[in-house]
Amino acid sequence: MESFENCKVITKANIYFDGNVQSRTIYLPNGERKTLGVILPGEYEFGTGVPEIMDIISGMAQILIAGTEDWKSYAQGVSFPLPANTKFKMKCNEVTEYVCSYISE
């Protein structure tokens, strides 16, 4: 996934954790919402509202979903699902880029 065509871009950034996590929201022609983001090294906790699919574009992330005990590693080119209405921790040891797709329920 290198580019998206004919999309609407929201110019105001989503900024979290003192600027260590930043993203921009885009809408595809079919109405699908995605965020394109960059995560600086560190450990962060996020929450989901709807199911999501996270694609790691560069770097690597370790993920711990609430209620589980094992961290899972995801490298560049790998996608993973996140359930709705849950919290998860993310550790990055290097700058990591991602695309998050929000799944309509």
Buried (B, 14 or more C-beta within 10 A) or exposed (E): EEEBEEEEEEEEEEEBBEEBBBBBBBBBEEEBBBBBBBBBEEEBEBEBEEBBBBBBBEBBBBBBBEEEEEEEEBEEEEEBEBEEEBEBBBBBEEEBBBBBBBBEE
